[in-house]
Structure formats: structure tokens, C-alpha cells
Amino acid sequence: MAVNAARALAGARTCFVGIGLPSTAANLARRTANPGLVLVYESGAIGARPTRLPQSIGDGELADTADAVVSVPELFNYWLQPGRIDVGFLGAAQLDRHANVNTTAIRTAPGRPDLRLPGAGGAPEIAAHCGEVFIVLRHTPRSLVRTLDFVTTVGHGTGPGSRTRLGLPGRGPTAVVTDLGILRPSPDTGELTLTDLHPGATPAGVRAATGWDLRTAPSPRTTPEPTPQELTALRALKSAGAS
């Protein structure tokens, strides 16, 4: 999952990075597929080159290794909203068939309080204004759901035309990378479709792990196995922060 997410960044110049799996993938891309990738973090760090995976957007490692650190209003008003960021890389607690994201709350049993999550942060603005958006998450029926418990971030809304009606200038989510494969929105419906399988995964297994009737491309591609160089870089990146 991390390797394929990193490969997806091969052609990008700038990436607005979320913490967690997106940060792992983006930092791996800078060590493998795209050494010149400029990483931008919500705290205002531009061109960050962390030597380990940051624990949060406020991790001092980001400021210490950045080309520049600007205020959050400047980052959003000058860099993000005018469309100067190529790719936004987000995670999700829940994702629906049109790549809308929930990171706010998940309903539990009746009579119990909702499970509270970190919330929106900058994700709605990132999904609105970046040239395109990649999403990475683990593939389970609890995370890829028919109906979100809360819409935190709009992906493709209710389908074609939704982003235009809402005034969202970016292309929105173009790839969802999971631990089973890669989903991409259909040009006709905006609905996520299984286009790539990781080695060992099957279309039936991916559909069983999805909370809706997942559409599958006629001949899904198989992603290449991670190379020894990619695995070495990933392990080194994770071990650097293990202490």
C-alpha cells in the first residue's frame, strides 16, 4: 500500500501531506520515485525533508528541515487556494463510493455516543483546491462504506457535476490506494472502480471487503511487487522514528 501510494506521486512537483499513511507514502516517494518532490504540511512547513516520519503536523522535525515556514493563513490563502499545489494526499476513517471522506465521527450502537475522530483539519480545503487528491486507507467494510456517518470532506459528491456545482476547482480524488488494490473514479459516474490489484488479492476478495457493490474494471491490472530498493527505503524510514 505504501509503495504504490509513493509510486503514484512520481510525476508530482508539490504535495500537501496529511499525517499518518499519507506522510509515510509521501516521504517514501521523496526517497524513491520522486526525489525532487516538495512536501507541504498544514502547519506551514514548505519543502520539508524529515529524517523520520513526523508524529504530527506540529512536529519540530518539519520546521527544522523545511525550505520555509509560513503562517497557516498564508499557506492556505496564497499557496493552496490559488491552486499552487499539485497533489493533496489524505487519509480517511470512512470513504464512500464517490470518494467522500469522513474523519469526524462514527456512529456506534443506539444509545451510545458517537466515536469522535480528529475532525476536518485542512482536508476540505485540500480536497477542494489541490490539482488532484490521492487517498490511502486500509480496505475493510468498516472503512469503505455505503453511507458515511458524517461528510467531512467532499470528493465527488453525488457524482458528475457535483464539484462544479459546489465551486470546487480541483479534480478531486483520482486514486484511492488500499492494502488490496487501487480504486479510481469512473469518468461517467464518478463512482470508484477497482482498476488495480495488489499481488495475491482477487476481485471477489476486494468486493467482499467493500461496503457497497464495487464495480471492477474488465481486466484489473496487477501492481508490480515492491522492489528491494523500495522496501529498504520504507524500512529505514520507519525505523528512523522507532526510538
N, C-alpha and C positions, 0 to 999 in steps of 0.2 A: 504493500500500500504506500509506504513512504517513498520507495524508489520510483514507483510510477507517478506519484504526485510530483516528485522532483523533476522527472523527465518532462512533465507537462509544461514546466517553466523554461524549457530550453530556448525558446525564441523571445522571451520577455526581456525588457530593459529594466522595468521597475515593478516591484511587487509590494503591496500593502499587506502586511503579515499579521495574522491572528496568532495568539499564543496556543501552545499545545501541538497537536498534529500538524497544523499548517506551518508552524515555526520549524518543526523538525524537517518537513519537506523542503521549505524554502532555504534553510541553511544547508541541507544536503545538496540542493541544486547548485548553490554557490561553490560547493566543493567538487562537483562532478559535471553536470550537464551545462551549467551556465556560470562560469567563474566571474563574469562581469555584472551579474545581477545586482541591482541596487535594492536593498531591503529597507522598507519604510515601516516603522512601528507607530502605533497610535499615540504614544507618549511624546512624539515629536522627533524621534531619532531617525535621521535620514542617512542612508549608506552605512548602516550598522554592519559590523563584521564580528559578531560574538564568537569567542573561542569555545564556548559551551552553549548548550541550549538555555535561553533565558527562562527564568521562572515566572515572570510576569512582564507586562509592558513597562513597568517601573524598575526593572532590574538595572542596576548601575552598569552592568556589562554593555548594555546597548548604548548608553550615553558615552561611555569610555571609548568605544570602538567606532563611533559614528563619524561621518564626514561633517555633519552639522546636527545641532539640536535646536529645534524651533518650538515656539509655543503651540499648544494644541489648536487654538483658533487659527493661527497661521497655517498649520498643516492642513486643516480641513478647508479653510476658505481659499487658500492660494494654491495648494498642491492637489488636493483631492477633488473638490467640487468643480474646478475648471477642466477636469479630465486629463490631468498630467500623469496619472498612474495607470500603467498598462493592465496589471492583473491584481485583483483582490483575492486573498486566499483565506477562506473561512472554515471553521468547524461548525458542527450542529449537534444539538441534542435530539431534535426531531427534524425530519425532512419529508415533504410530501411529493406527489408525482410531478408537480410543476416547480420543484426546487425552491419552494418557500421554506424558510427556516424558523425553527423555534429554539430560542435559548433563554426563555423567560420563566416558564412554569409548566409542569407536567401534572395532569390530574391523577390523583391516587384513588383509593376506594371511596365510595359515597360516605359522607360524614367526616372524612379526614381532610386535613389541609393539603393544598397542593404542594408538590415538591418544587421549591423555589430554586431557580438556576441563576447564573451570574447576570443575566439580562442582556440588553441590546449592545451596550458599548457603542462602538463606531460602526457596527456591522450594517445597519440600514443605509448609512451614507456610503460605505464602501461598496455595497451591492448596487447602489443607485448610480454611482459616478465613475467607478473604475471601468476601463475598456471592456473587460470581461472578468468573470469570477469563477474560481475553482473552489470546490467544497470537498473536504475529506472527512470521512467518518466510518465507523465500523458498521458492517451490514447486518442488522438484525430487524425482526419485525417490530421491535420497540422503538427503533430509531428511524426506519423508513416506513412511515405510517400513512394510512388513507386520509386522515384528517388531523391537522395539527391541533394541539390543545391551546396554542396561542401563536399568532403570527407575529414574530419579532421582526423578520426581515423578508421583504418581497423578493422572490426570484423571478418567476414568470407569471405570477399572479394566478389568474384563472385560465391562462392560455394566450394565444396570439393576440396582440393588440393591448394587453394589459399594461405593459411597461409604458407604452406610448400614451395611453390614457392617463396614467399616473405621473407623467412628466419625468420618467427616469431615463437619462440619456445613455447609460452604458448598455452593453449587450446582455448583461445579466449572467447567470450561471451557464457556462458552456461545457463543463465537465464535472462530474461527481466521482471521486475516486474512493472506493471502499476496499476492504480486505478480500473481496470476492471478484471485483471487476471494475469496469468504468461505465458509467451511465452518461448519456448525452441527450439534450433535448431534441425532440423531433422538430424539424423546420415547419411542419404543417400544424402540429397541435401544441408544441411547447412541452409535451409530456416526456419525462425521462424514459429513455430506451436503453437497454443493455447492448452495448456495442463491442465491449472487450471483456474477456475472461482472463483472470489470472490462472497460471498453471494449476491444474487439479480441480478447479471449480467447474461446475456444469450449469447450463441454463436452468435446469429444473431445481438445482440447489439454490441458485440465486433467487428464483421466483419464490421458493418456499421461505426465504429469509426476508421477503418484502411484504409490506402490509397492504399492498394493492396488487391488482392483476398486471404485473410488469410486462411491458412489451419488450420483445427481443428482436434484434436485427436478424435478417435471414441467415447470415453466416458470421456470427461474432468472431472477432479476431482473438488470438491468444497473445497476451502480453509476453515479451521476452523475459526469461529468467533474470533476476538481478545478477550483475557481473561481480566478480571478486572485488574489483575496484570500488563499486558502489557499496557493497556490503562492508568493506573495510572502512570506508569513509563514514558510513552510518554508525558502525560500532564505535569508532573513535569519537564521533560527535556525542554519542550518548554516554560513553564512559568518562568524557571530559567533565561532565557535571555530576558524576555519581558520588564524588566525595563530598 
